[in-house]
Amino acid sequence: QIEVPARYGQPMTNRVAMAVARPLSEKDKQRALDFLSERPIHNVIIAGWIREHGIESPRHRGAFYGYWNNDGLLEGVALIGQICMFETRSDAALLAFAEQARRESSVRLLFAEDIQLEKFWHSYKRSCQEPRVVCHELLYEKVAEPLTTGELLSGLRKARPEELRQVAAAHAQMIVEETGQNPLDKDSAGFHERC
């Protein structure tokens, strides 16, 4: 995960994109989900957002893009907006998404596997620019002893609507600790809606 400084994301002159990403529409939904299902564990978040909200939704706070090769095969799916996530099968797709992300002024966070993220960042960034924060997250962690269902659920329950402010405050605090920015300061109503 890379947090992008606010000045990043502007179009870069004197750089020609060799590959072009195109926006996806609802008619591309199943094709995108089929593509993402080839690595379901790695793509659970991005595929979940598509299943829950569709391809075109203001809830994504960005737009979904696809990259097709010359044979018409889908080689990449990306969400590009405040959060940028992608799944690619070729460097051409990765380059196309990096070029598209550079045109978006709203990009704040980039999420990807280390090697893919490094390639993306190299194509996305302007010369001599560095990310504000770099975080490494585990996709899975093996525990020595598996937890029983009772241990997992002890004291766990669904939050009630009247507890939304507490849930949002806890979620916002985690974001502050990770990024240094409080989402309640920027878009309190939108953040509560998303929670």
Secondary structure, DSSP 4 states (H G I P E B T S, - for coil): -EEPPTT--S--TT---SS--EE--GGGHHHHHHHHTTSTTTTHHHHHHHHHH-SS-GGGSEEEEEEE-TTS-EEEEEEEESEEEEEESSHHHHHHHHHHHHH-TT--EEE--HHHHHHHHHHHSPTT---SEE----S----SSPPPHHHHHTT--PPPGGGHHHHHHHHHHHHHHHHS--HHHHHHHHHHHH-
